Amino acid sequence: MSAKRFIQLFICYAISMIVAILLTDLFNFSSPIAYLVVASIIGYVVITVPLTIMTLLKIKINKKIERF
């Protein structure tokens, strides 16, 4: 795996954590367990979208390269 891919993954992870914390703070949970569960679910959903898009783009680029 290249350094570029590691940087992309780190950026996606950091953004997903920031979004998850900001969205979870809107709900004002009194229980720390509920806060962690909701933040984890939101973070998971937020990180899967860009990672799936990046994977599909990588596959598409690799198929174009194989044609030539």
C-alpha positions, 0 to 999 in steps of 0.5 A, spaced: 500 500 500 502 506 498 503 512 502 498 516 498 493 511 500 495 511 507 494 518 507 487 518 504 485 513 509 487 517 515 483 523 512 477 519 511 478 516 518 479 523 521 473 526 517 468 520 520 470 521 527 469 529 527 462 528 523 460 522 528 462 527 534 458 533 532 452 529 530 452 525 536 453 531 540 446 534 537 442 528 541 445 530 548 445 523 551 446 522 558 449 515 558 456 515 555 454 508 553 449 510 548 453 516 546 459 511 544 454 506 540 451 512 536 457 515 535 460 508 532 454 507 528 455 514 525 462 514 524 462 507 521 456 509 516 460 516 514 467 512 513 464 507 509 461 511 503 468 515 501 472 508 502 467 505 497 467 510 492 475 510 492 475 503 491 470 503 486 474 508 482 480 504 483 477 498 480 475 503 474 482 506 473 485 499 473 480 496 468 482 502 464 489 501 464 488 493 463 485 495 456 491 498 453 
